[in-house]
Amino acid sequence: MPVTFDLALCDGCGKCSDVCPGDVIYMSGSIGERQPFNRYADECWHCGSCRQDCPQNAISIAFPPDMICV
């Protein structure tokens, strides 16, 4: 499962796209209306860089069941 974006909180700054080491987050839309999206969701490493650096706390990560050790 890829990261999810709360577009109500997101201000379109693009920080998530800038810090993504897997280069899977891209921004769409024109300036002032930009929104993040997962271009390659299956390639997401679930590293948390985007969530950690998001100034608006608009990103959450749902880890796939095979990544959770219980």
Number of C-alpha atoms within 10 A of each C-alpha: 13 20 20 15 18 14 12 8 12 18 17 19 18 18 17 26 20 15 17 20 15 13 15 18 24 17 20 13 10 9 10 9 11 16 19 23 18 18 13 13 13 10 13 19 14 18 13 17 16 24 22 13 15 18 15 14 14 17 21 15 15 10 12 10 9 6 8 7 5 4
